[in-house]
């Protein structure tokens, strides 16, 4: 019997039976985190880190009773998850390698291993090779059928949704379209129970795919997709809120964009109100902490170098957050100076509106809370950043692109050239 630390004792007391299986250890670790977080009088980053550290120590102690080489094959998916909870990636990979090499796993166990392979693989360094490897796992999972005709839908939906979320976060349109299409088409055969269980994932797939389509200029297809989702899935809890926000965003295309306002500006006077007219404008909503935003900046600079003399400009909009990197809390004055240094370092000497930091939600008379929005975000229905708008000389929004990767640059260049020719 392995030696229990006080942390492990606390963990085990949160469960009715002492864990003696990898699956039991995983459940105990996760239940421990939930229980400890609920018991916090106030959630702070330090408290969350402490709970996670305690969970890792407990999971490592629980995992010490098992061995990759001697564990039952049926326990391998849970063992991979346990080593992941225990922050032991080498052991998790060893268990995964053994499971993937096996040719005797039952279909559901094989499916669980493939789902784990995707989850584990998404932590690897991003690359085209890694993505192709994960897609092979997904394709194999799709082909599996379990005992008694079990279609393994729970694992397939979860895995497609996980890949879709990665591609959405990394702004890879082809991946978004592939996995959103699978989820949307498969949902046509859902039972009522499956609609309830997986419906929000399907709603998210509609929104992700609409964003990818609209970013490629297929606005009407995006609008139709969202309208269809509103009709078919809007009765699910929170689905109407998610869909209505996206529908309102793409309803802006063809309308005149609101002026950008802010009390602070970089490369423009304070309290400027900047109309979106008299130039072909690329308006990007951005932030100093946003990695995909940063990835867009080299492309924006190339577009400016090519088209600025013809009447093209870039305008950016951001806000104060109360921190910069590890510096926190920061006064507005200090963060504004950090913003100045940041965008100068990026070589972007374009007008950048810096809105005030948002205040806490305001309680209404009926007891509900209303968030105080950044006026620029509200006017342009910003749902995620970078959010890019191409606006013609008359101020009409012609394109909304949520997210950015380098494959977007040629498309943006073609549209900019077209708008510059218009009068």
Residue, then its C-alpha position, 0 to 999 in steps of 0.5 A: x500500500x502506498x503512503x498517503x500524504x495529508x493532501x491525498x487523505x483530504x482527496x480520498x475523504x471527498x469520495x465514498x470509496x478509496x480509489x483503487x482504479x485509474x478511473x476512480x483516481x481521476x474522478x477523485x482528483x476532479x471531485x476534489x478540485x470542484x469541492x475545494x473551489x466551491x468552498x473558497x470564500x473568494x476565488x483568487x488566482x493564488x487559491x486556484x493555483x494552490x488547489x491545482x498543486x494539491x490535486x496534482x500531488x494527490x493524483x501522483x500519489x494515487x497513480x503510484x499504485x499503477x504501472x503502464x506495463x502491467x495495467x489492464x488494457x481496459x484501464x489504459x484510457x483512464x490511466x492516460x487521463x490520470x497521468x495527465x491530471x498528475x502532470x506526468x506527461x511522459x507516463x501519459x505518453x507511454x500509456x498512450x503509445x501502448x494503447x495505440x499499439x494494441x490490436x486487441x482493444x474492444x471498439x469502445x476502449x479503442x475509441x476512448x484511446x483515440x479521443x485521449x490521443x487527440x486531447x493529449x496531442x493538442x498539448x503538443x507544439x502546434x504544427x501541420x504534422x501534428x494537426x495531420x496526426x490528430x486528424x488521422x485519429x479522428x478519422x479512425x474514430x469516425x469509422x469505429x462501431x461499438x458492440x451491439x451497434x453502439x455508434x460511440x456518439x459521445x466520444x465522436x461528438x466530444x472529439x470533433x468539438x475539441x478539434x473544432x475549438x482548437x481550430x477556432x482558437x487558432x483561426x484555421x478556417x478549413x479545420x473549423x469548416x470540416x469539424x463544424x460540418x460533421x457536427x451539424x450534419x450528424x445532428x440531423x439524426x440526433x434523438x431528443x436526448x442527444x439534442x439535449x446532451x450535445x445541442x450546445x456543441x452543435x450551436x457552437x458549430x453553427x457559429x464557428x462555421x458562420x464566422x469562417x464563411x463570413x470571413x471568406x466573404x460568404x456573408x449570405x451563407x453565414x446568415x442563412x446558417x445562423x438563421x437555420x440554427x436559430x430556428x432548429x436549436x434556439x429553444x435550448x438554454x442560452x442558445x438564443x443568446x449565443x445565436x442572436x449575438x452572431x446574427x446581429x454581428x453579420x446584420x451589420x454588413x452593408x450598414x454604415x459603421x459607427x465612428x470609433x470613439x475613445x478618451x485615449x488614442x495612440x497616434x491620434x489626439x485624445x477624445x478623437x471621434x473617428x468616422x469610418x468614411x473617406x478611406x478604405x479602412x481595415x478596422x481591427x479590434x485587438x488587445x495587448x494580450x491577444x496572440x492571434x491579434x499579434x499574428x495579424x500585425x505583420x500582414x497588416x503592415x504589408x497591406x499598409x505598405x502596398x495600399x496606403x498611398x492609394x487611400x487605404x488605412x488601418x485603425x485599431x480599437x482596444x481598451x484598458x484591462x488593468x494589467x500588462x503581462x505580469x504587471x498588475x494592478x496597473x493604473x490607466x496611465x501606466x497601462x496606456x504607456x505600456x500599450x504605447x511601447x507595445x504597439x511601437x515595438x510591433x511597428x504599428x503606428x496607426x490610430x489606436x483607440x484605447x477605451x476605458x477599463x470596463x466597470x463591474x456589472x451593474x445591478x438592476x432594480x429587478x435584481x439582474x446584472x447588466x454588463x457595462x460595454x465598451x461602446x466600440x465593441x457594442x457598436x460592432x458586436x464584437x464577439x472575439x478578437x481579432x475581429x476585423x472589418x473592411x469598410x468602404x469609402x462611404x463607411x459601409x461595412x463590407x466584410x467581418x472577419x473573426x480571427x486571423x491567420x496568414x491565409x487571410x492576407x491574399x483574400x484581404x488584399x484582393x478585397x482592398x483592391x476592389x474597394x479602392x477602385x470603387x467610387 
